[in-house]
Structure formats: structure tokens, C-alpha cells
Amino acid sequence: MVAKHQNALQAQKEDHAMDTMVVMLPQLGPTVKAMALKEAGFSVDDAAHMLQMFQSQNSERLVAIQRVCV
């Protein structure tokens, strides 16, 4: 019963984190956000910082990828 409650709380935390990431970084896809959140232990601030750093360090490559995908 306790484990079930813990799982429900974790699911709520993950859902809230994803909702916040959607608002903070709408240009990124859900898979990227989910991976960053998981890597950051569902810390929204850490995940957002990690993604922003990645974007700034790889801006030229990301622009090239976006051109190919469009």
C-alpha cells in the first residue's frame, strides 16, 4: 500500500515536471524533455539548464538538423 502511494506521488511529480518543461521550452519535443528530466532526477531547473546548455553549445548542428527535417 505504501509503495502504491509512493508510485502515485512519483507519477504526479513527473507529470508536473513535464507540464512545467512544456511551458519553459515549448520548442523541444516531449521525448527530449522526458529524457532530460529523467537524467536530472525530475528536477525541472536542472533539466532545463542542461537542455539550454546543449542548445547553446550545439546551435549550428541543431540548425542544420532542422533544415533537413523541414
Gaussian input, Z-matrix of N, CA and C with variables (Angstrom, degrees):
# hf/3-21g

backbone

0 1
 N
 C     1     B1
 C     2     B2     1     A1
 N     3     B3     2     A2     1     D1
 C     4     B4     3     A3     2     D2
 C     5     B5     4     A4     3     D3
 N     6     B6     5     A5     4     D4
 C     7     B7     6     A6     5     D5
 C     8     B8     7     A7     6     D6
 N     9     B9     8     A8     7     D7
 C    10    B10     9     A9     8     D8
 C    11    B11    10    A10     9     D9
 N    12    B12    11    A11    10    D10
 C    13    B13    12    A12    11    D11
 C    14    B14    13    A13    12    D12
 N    15    B15    14    A14    13    D13
 C    16    B16    15    A15    14    D14
 C    17    B17    16    A16    15    D15
 N    18    B18    17    A17    16    D16
 C    19    B19    18    A18    17    D17
 C    20    B20    19    A19    18    D18
 N    21    B21    20    A20    19    D19
 C    22    B22    21    A21    20    D20
 C    23    B23    22    A22    21    D21
 N    24    B24    23    A23    22    D22
 C    25    B25    24    A24    23    D23
 C    26    B26    25    A25    24    D24
 N    27    B27    26    A26    25    D25
 C    28    B28    27    A27    26    D26
 C    29    B29    28    A28    27    D27
 N    30    B30    29    A29    28    D28
 C    31    B31    30    A30    29    D29
 C    32    B32    31    A31    30    D30
 N    33    B33    32    A32    31    D31
 C    34    B34    33    A33    32    D32
 C    35    B35    34    A34    33    D33
 N    36    B36    35    A35    34    D34
 C    37    B37    36    A36    35    D35
 C    38    B38    37    A37    36    D36
 N    39    B39    38    A38    37    D37
 C    40    B40    39    A39    38    D38
 C    41    B41    40    A40    39    D39
 N    42    B42    41    A41    40    D40
 C    43    B43    42    A42    41    D41
 C    44    B44    43    A43    42    D42
 N    45    B45    44    A44    43    D43
 C    46    B46    45    A45    44    D44
 C    47    B47    46    A46    45    D45
 N    48    B48    47    A47    46    D46
 C    49    B49    48    A48    47    D47
 C    50    B50    49    A49    48    D48
 N    51    B51    50    A50    49    D49
 C    52    B52    51    A51    50    D50
 C    53    B53    52    A52    51    D51
 N    54    B54    53    A53    52    D52
 C    55    B55    54    A54    53    D53
 C    56    B56    55    A55    54    D54
 N    57    B57    56    A56    55    D55
 C    58    B58    57    A57    56    D56
 C    59    B59    58    A58    57    D57
 N    60    B60    59    A59    58    D58
 C    61    B61    60    A60    59    D59
 C    62    B62    61    A61    60    D60
 N    63    B63    62    A62    61    D61
 C    64    B64    63    A63    62    D62
 C    65    B65    64    A64    63    D63
 N    66    B66    65    A65    64    D64
 C    67    B67    66    A66    65    D65
 C    68    B68    67    A67    66    D66
 N    69    B69    68    A68    67    D67
 C    70    B70    69    A69    68    D68
 C    71    B71    70    A70    69    D69
 N    72    B72    71    A71    70    D70
 C    73    B73    72    A72    71    D71
 C    74    B74    73    A73    72    D72
 N    75    B75    74    A74    73    D73
 C    76    B76    75    A75    74    D74
 C    77    B77    76    A76    75    D75
 N    78    B78    77    A77    76    D76
 C    79    B79    78    A78    77    D77
 C    80    B80    79    A79    78    D78
 N    81    B81    80    A80    79    D79
 C    82    B82    81    A81    80    D80
 C    83    B83    82    A82    81    D81
 N    84    B84    83    A83    82    D82
 C    85    B85    84    A84    83    D83
 C    86    B86    85    A85    84    D84
 N    87    B87    86    A86    85    D85
 C    88    B88    87    A87    86    D86
 C    89    B89    88    A88    87    D87
 N    90    B90    89    A89    88    D88
 C    91    B91    90    A90    89    D89
 C    92    B92    91    A91    90    D90
 N    93    B93    92    A92    91    D91
 C    94    B94    93    A93    92    D92
 C    95    B95    94    A94    93    D93
 N    96    B96    95    A95    94    D94
 C    97    B97    96    A96    95    D95
 C    98    B98    97    A97    96    D96
 N    99    B99    98    A98    97    D97
 C   100   B100    99    A99    98    D98
 C   101   B101   100   A100    99    D99
 N   102   B102   101   A101   100   D100
 C   103   B103   102   A102   101   D101
 C   104   B104   103   A103   102   D102
 N   105   B105   104   A104   103   D103
 C   106   B106   105   A105   104   D104
 C   107   B107   106   A106   105   D105
 N   108   B108   107   A107   106   D106
 C   109   B109   108   A108   107   D107
 C   110   B110   109   A109   108   D108
 N   111   B111   110   A110   109   D109
 C   112   B112   111   A111   110   D110
 C   113   B113   112   A112   111   D111
 N   114   B114   113   A113   112   D112
 C   115   B115   114   A114   113   D113
 C   116   B116   115   A115   114   D114
 N   117   B117   116   A116   115   D115
 C   118   B118   117   A117   116   D116
 C   119   B119   118   A118   117   D117
 N   120   B120   119   A119   118   D118
 C   121   B121   120   A120   119   D119
 C   122   B122   121   A121   120   D120
 N   123   B123   122   A122   121   D121
 C   124   B124   123   A123   122   D122
 C   125   B125   124   A124   123   D123
 N   126   B126   125   A125   124   D124
 C   127   B127   126   A126   125   D125
 C   128   B128   127   A127   126   D126
 N   129   B129   128   A128   127   D127
 C   130   B130   129   A129   128   D128
 C   131   B131   130   A130   129   D129
 N   132   B132   131   A131   130   D130
 C   133   B133   132   A132   131   D131
 C   134   B134   133   A133   132   D132
 N   135   B135   134   A134   133   D133
 C   136   B136   135   A135   134   D134
 C   137   B137   136   A136   135   D135
 N   138   B138   137   A137   136   D136
 C   139   B139   138   A138   137   D137
 C   140   B140   139   A139   138   D138
 N   141   B141   140   A140   139   D139
 C   142   B142   141   A141   140   D140
 C   143   B143   142   A142   141   D141
 N   144   B144   143   A143   142   D142
 C   145   B145   144   A144   143   D143
 C   146   B146   145   A145   144   D144
 N   147   B147   146   A146   145   D145
 C   148   B148   147   A147   146   D146
 C   149   B149   148   A148   147   D147
 N   150   B150   149   A149   148   D148
 C   151   B151   150   A150   149   D149
 C   152   B152   151   A151   150   D150
 N   153   B153   152   A152   151   D151
 C   154   B154   153   A153   152   D152
 C   155   B155   154   A154   153   D153
 N   156   B156   155   A155   154   D154
 C   157   B157   156   A156   155   D155
 C   158   B158   157   A157   156   D156
 N   159   B159   158   A158   157   D157
 C   160   B160   159   A159   158   D158
 C   161   B161   160   A160   159   D159
 N   162   B162   161   A161   160   D160
 C   163   B163   162   A162   161   D161
 C   164   B164   163   A163   162   D162
 N   165   B165   164   A164   163   D163
 C   166   B166   165   A165   164   D164
 C   167   B167   166   A166   165   D165
 N   168   B168   167   A167   166   D166
 C   169   B169   168   A168   167   D167
 C   170   B170   169   A169   168   D168
 N   171   B171   170   A170   169   D169
 C   172   B172   171   A171   170   D170
 C   173   B173   172   A172   171   D171
 N   174   B174   173   A173   172   D172
 C   175   B175   174   A174   173   D173
 C   176   B176   175   A175   174   D174
 N   177   B177   176   A176   175   D175
 C   178   B178   177   A177   176   D176
 C   179   B179   178   A178   177   D177
 N   180   B180   179   A179   178   D178
 C   181   B181   180   A180   179   D179
 C   182   B182   181   A181   180   D180
 N   183   B183   182   A182   181   D181
 C   184   B184   183   A183   182   D182
 C   185   B185   184   A184   183   D183
 N   186   B186   185   A185   184   D184
 C   187   B187   186   A186   185   D185
 C   188   B188   187   A187   186   D186
 N   189   B189   188   A188   187   D187
 C   190   B190   189   A189   188   D188
 C   191   B191   190   A190   189   D189
 N   192   B192   191   A191   190   D190
 C   193   B193   192   A192   191   D191
 C   194   B194   193   A193   192   D192
 N   195   B195   194   A194   193   D193
 C   196   B196   195   A195   194   D194
 C   197   B197   196   A196   195   D195
 N   198   B198   197   A197   196   D196
 C   199   B199   198   A198   197   D197
 C   200   B200   199   A199   198   D198
 N   201   B201   200   A200   199   D199
 C   202   B202   201   A201   200   D200
 C   203   B203   202   A202   201   D201
 N   204   B204   203   A203   202   D202
 C   205   B205   204   A204   203   D203
 C   206   B206   205   A205   204   D204
 N   207   B207   206   A206   205   D205
 C   208   B208   207   A207   206   D206
 C   209   B209   208   A208   207   D207

   B1=1.4418
   B2=1.5342
   B3=1.3237
   B4=1.4623
   B5=1.5280
   B6=1.3219
   B7=1.4579
   B8=1.5273
   B9=1.3082
   B10=1.4634
   B11=1.5335
   B12=1.3068
   B13=1.4647
   B14=1.5338
   B15=1.3253
   B16=1.4636
   B17=1.5288
   B18=1.3258
   B19=1.4674
   B20=1.5215
   B21=1.3209
   B22=1.4691
   B23=1.5231
   B24=1.3269
   B25=1.4646
   B26=1.5225
   B27=1.3249
   B28=1.4626
   B29=1.5314
   B30=1.3244
   B31=1.4664
   B32=1.5250
   B33=1.3279
   B34=1.4656
   B35=1.5324
   B36=1.3152
   B37=1.4664
   B38=1.5278
   B39=1.3284
   B40=1.4564
   B41=1.5288
   B42=1.3230
   B43=1.4651
   B44=1.5238
   B45=1.3199
   B46=1.4640
   B47=1.5251
   B48=1.3111
   B49=1.4602
   B50=1.5272
   B51=1.3232
   B52=1.4637
   B53=1.5262
   B54=1.3234
   B55=1.4687
   B56=1.5267
   B57=1.3102
   B58=1.4579
   B59=1.5245
   B60=1.3239
   B61=1.4662
   B62=1.5320
   B63=1.3198
   B64=1.4661
   B65=1.5225
   B66=1.3119
   B67=1.4612
   B68=1.5282
   B69=1.3241
   B70=1.4638
   B71=1.5316
   B72=1.3294
   B73=1.4670
   B74=1.5308
   B75=1.3312
   B76=1.4658
   B77=1.5295
   B78=1.3232
   B79=1.4545
   B80=1.5256
   B81=1.3152
   B82=1.4633
   B83=1.5200
   B84=1.3009
   B85=1.4552
   B86=1.5260
   B87=1.3272
   B88=1.4599
   B89=1.5288
   B90=1.3090
   B91=1.4645
   B92=1.5195
   B93=1.3240
   B94=1.4679
   B95=1.5221
   B96=1.3193
   B97=1.4643
   B98=1.5238
   B99=1.3247
   B100=1.4622
   B101=1.5217
   B102=1.3244
   B103=1.4644
   B104=1.5237
   B105=1.3245
   B106=1.4693
   B107=1.5205
   B108=1.3222
   B109=1.4631
   B110=1.5218
   B111=1.3150
   B112=1.4647
   B113=1.5234
   B114=1.3375
   B115=1.4614
   B116=1.5245
   B117=1.3337
   B118=1.4656
   B119=1.5260
   B120=1.3092
   B121=1.4605
   B122=1.5230
   B123=1.3310
   B124=1.4650
   B125=1.5219
   B126=1.3157
   B127=1.4642
   B128=1.5273
   B129=1.3120
   B130=1.4596
   B131=1.5240
   B132=1.3138
   B133=1.4649
   B134=1.5296
   B135=1.3104
   B136=1.4659
   B137=1.5279
   B138=1.3254
   B139=1.4619
   B140=1.5238
   B141=1.3245
   B142=1.4637
   B143=1.5284
   B144=1.3109
   B145=1.4687
   B146=1.5286
   B147=1.3092
   B148=1.4573
   B149=1.5346
   B150=1.3184
   B151=1.4580
   B152=1.5267
   B153=1.3017
   B154=1.4649
   B155=1.5347
   B156=1.3128
   B157=1.4674
   B158=1.5299
   B159=1.3170
   B160=1.4606
   B161=1.5257
   B162=1.3223
   B163=1.4587
   B164=1.5323
   B165=1.3056
   B166=1.4644
   B167=1.5316
   B168=1.3078
   B169=1.4606
   B170=1.5195
   B171=1.3321
   B172=1.4631
   B173=1.5229
   B174=1.3210
   B175=1.4574
   B176=1.5327
   B177=1.3176
   B178=1.4638
   B179=1.5249
   B180=1.3048
   B181=1.4681
   B182=1.5235
   B183=1.3248
   B184=1.4620
   B185=1.5272
   B186=1.3312
   B187=1.4621
   B188=1.5250
   B189=1.3192
   B190=1.4593
   B191=1.5228
   B192=1.2998
   B193=1.4770
   B194=1.5262
   B195=1.3039
   B196=1.4586
   B197=1.5212
   B198=1.3262
   B199=1.4671
   B200=1.5060
   B201=1.3136
   B202=1.4674
   B203=1.5288
   B204=1.3159
   B205=1.4669
   B206=1.5209
   B207=1.2968
   B208=1.4748
   B209=1.4820
   A1=110.32
   A2=116.86
   A3=120.89
   A4=109.72
   A5=116.96
   A6=120.98
   A7=110.76
   A8=116.35
   A9=120.87
   A10=110.25
   A11=116.76
   A12=121.39
   A13=110.51
   A14=116.88
   A15=121.45
   A16=110.88
   A17=116.24
   A18=120.46
   A19=111.08
   A20=116.91
   A21=120.89
   A22=110.71
   A23=117.20
   A24=120.77
   A25=111.04
   A26=117.49
   A27=121.29
   A28=110.45
   A29=116.56
   A30=120.45
   A31=110.94
   A32=116.92
   A33=120.49
   A34=110.45
   A35=116.45
   A36=121.28
   A37=110.09
   A38=116.95
   A39=121.60
   A40=111.29
   A41=117.19
   A42=120.99
   A43=111.17
   A44=116.47
   A45=120.59
   A46=110.54
   A47=116.77
   A48=121.00
   A49=110.51
   A50=117.06
   A51=120.37
   A52=110.93
   A53=117.51
   A54=120.97
   A55=111.14
   A56=116.68
   A57=121.26
   A58=111.03
   A59=116.91
   A60=120.94
   A61=111.34
   A62=117.08
   A63=120.78
   A64=109.90
   A65=116.77
   A66=121.21
   A67=111.05
   A68=116.84
   A69=121.26
   A70=113.15
   A71=116.54
   A72=121.34
   A73=110.33
   A74=116.87
   A75=119.30
   A76=113.68
   A77=118.08
   A78=121.46
   A79=112.97
   A80=117.52
   A81=120.94
   A82=111.10
   A83=115.02
   A84=121.00
   A85=112.62
   A86=116.04
   A87=120.46
   A88=114.01
   A89=117.62
   A90=119.91
   A91=110.65
   A92=116.59
   A93=121.06
   A94=109.81
   A95=116.23
   A96=120.14
   A97=111.01
   A98=116.74
   A99=120.37
   A100=111.06
   A101=116.84
   A102=120.39
   A103=110.74
   A104=116.70
   A105=120.12
   A106=110.89
   A107=116.59
   A108=119.76
   A109=111.49
   A110=116.27
   A111=119.81
   A112=110.09
   A113=116.62
   A114=121.39
   A115=111.51
   A116=116.48
   A117=121.33
   A118=112.54
   A119=117.95
   A120=120.56
   A121=112.52
   A122=115.81
   A123=124.52
   A124=113.17
   A125=115.68
   A126=121.68
   A127=106.93
   A128=116.43
   A129=121.11
   A130=111.00
   A131=116.81
   A132=120.17
   A133=111.30
   A134=117.12
   A135=120.51
   A136=111.26
   A137=116.86
   A138=120.66
   A139=110.57
   A140=117.32
   A141=120.90
   A142=110.53
   A143=116.33
   A144=120.49
   A145=110.48
   A146=116.88
   A147=121.55
   A148=110.53
   A149=117.32
   A150=120.66
   A151=111.58
   A152=117.13
   A153=120.23
   A154=110.85
   A155=116.66
   A156=120.44
   A157=110.15
   A158=115.94
   A159=119.80
   A160=110.50
   A161=116.11
   A162=120.05
   A163=111.26
   A164=117.40
   A165=119.80
   A166=111.77
   A167=117.43
   A168=121.04
   A169=112.87
   A170=117.00
   A171=120.84
   A172=112.16
   A173=117.78
   A174=120.86
   A175=112.65
   A176=118.05
   A177=120.13
   A178=111.32
   A179=116.83
   A180=120.57
   A181=110.67
   A182=116.92
   A183=120.37
   A184=111.39
   A185=117.55
   A186=120.83
   A187=109.92
   A188=117.35
   A189=121.14
   A190=111.43
   A191=116.96
   A192=121.19
   A193=109.81
   A194=117.87
   A195=120.78
   A196=111.36
   A197=118.27
   A198=121.35
   A199=110.75
   A200=117.61
   A201=122.03
   A202=110.39
   A203=116.88
   A204=121.31
   A205=113.35
   A206=118.14
   A207=120.40
   A208=112.00
   D1=-42.26
   D2=179.09
   D3=-65.56
   D4=-42.08
   D5=179.39
   D6=-62.15
   D7=-40.12
   D8=178.60
   D9=-62.24
   D10=-41.74
   D11=178.36
   D12=-65.53
   D13=-43.32
   D14=178.17
   D15=-60.79
   D16=-41.99
   D17=178.55
   D18=-63.50
   D19=-40.02
   D20=178.28
   D21=-65.06
   D22=-42.23
   D23=177.95
   D24=-63.80
   D25=-41.31
   D26=178.73
   D27=-63.77
   D28=-42.18
   D29=178.68
   D30=-62.06
   D31=-39.99
   D32=177.54
   D33=-64.84
   D34=-42.22
   D35=179.33
   D36=-61.62
   D37=-43.47
   D38=-179.87
   D39=-66.11
   D40=-42.26
   D41=178.41
   D42=-63.20
   D43=-43.56
   D44=179.25
   D45=-64.55
   D46=-41.08
   D47=179.08
   D48=-62.34
   D49=-43.41
   D50=179.77
   D51=-65.50
   D52=-42.13
   D53=177.14
   D54=-58.74
   D55=-41.63
   D56=179.12
   D57=-66.55
   D58=-40.70
   D59=179.19
   D60=-64.87
   D61=-35.64
   D62=178.36
   D63=-60.80
   D64=-40.49
   D65=179.02
   D66=-71.25
   D67=-41.96
   D68=-176.18
   D69=-72.33
   D70=-39.26
   D71=-175.07
   D72=-133.47
   D73=68.46
   D74=-175.51
   D75=-66.39
   D76=-20.22
   D77=-177.06
   D78=-75.45
   D79=-14.04
   D80=-178.76
   D81=-96.75
   D82=149.64
   D83=-179.02
   D84=-76.52
   D85=162.63
   D86=-176.75
   D87=-65.31
   D88=-32.08
   D89=179.92
   D90=-67.14
   D91=-42.48
   D92=179.13
   D93=-62.91
   D94=-44.38
   D95=-179.81
   D96=-64.35
   D97=-42.24
   D98=-179.81
   D99=-63.57
   D100=-41.02
   D101=179.23
   D102=-65.18
   D103=-42.25
   D104=179.64
   D105=-65.29
   D106=-42.16
   D107=178.78
   D108=-62.61
   D109=-43.39
   D110=179.60
   D111=-62.69
   D112=-43.89
   D113=179.87
   D114=-63.13
   D115=-33.13
   D116=-177.56
   D117=-93.69
   D118=13.50
   D119=179.37
   D120=63.74
   D121=31.67
   D122=179.54
   D123=63.31
   D124=27.25
   D125=170.75
   D126=-88.03
   D127=111.83
   D128=-177.02
   D129=-60.67
   D130=-45.28
   D131=-178.62
   D132=-61.43
   D133=-44.64
   D134=-179.60
   D135=-66.30
   D136=-41.98
   D137=-179.96
   D138=-65.44
   D139=-44.29
   D140=179.64
   D141=-63.28
   D142=-42.59
   D143=178.54
   D144=-61.73
   D145=-44.28
   D146=179.81
   D147=-60.77
   D148=-44.55
   D149=-179.20
   D150=-68.99
   D151=-39.02
   D152=178.54
   D153=-64.95
   D154=-39.55
   D155=176.87
   D156=-64.72
   D157=-42.85
   D158=178.85
   D159=-60.45
   D160=-44.74
   D161=179.99
   D162=-62.34
   D163=-43.34
   D164=-177.79
   D165=-69.23
   D166=-34.09
   D167=-178.71
   D168=-80.73
   D169=-18.50
   D170=-175.90
   D171=-125.51
   D172=28.74
   D173=-173.24
   D174=-60.22
   D175=-41.95
   D176=-179.13
   D177=-64.98
   D178=-42.60
   D179=179.46
   D180=-65.51
   D181=-39.98
   D182=-179.73
   D183=-66.54
   D184=-38.31
   D185=176.63
   D186=-62.96
   D187=-42.84
   D188=178.62
   D189=-62.42
   D190=-41.31
   D191=178.56
   D192=-64.95
   D193=-42.56
   D194=-179.81
   D195=-64.01
   D196=-36.02
   D197=177.39
   D198=-63.33
   D199=-41.12
   D200=-179.10
   D201=-68.74
   D202=-37.26
   D203=-176.00
   D204=-77.69
   D205=-15.35
   D206=-177.33
   D207=-90.62

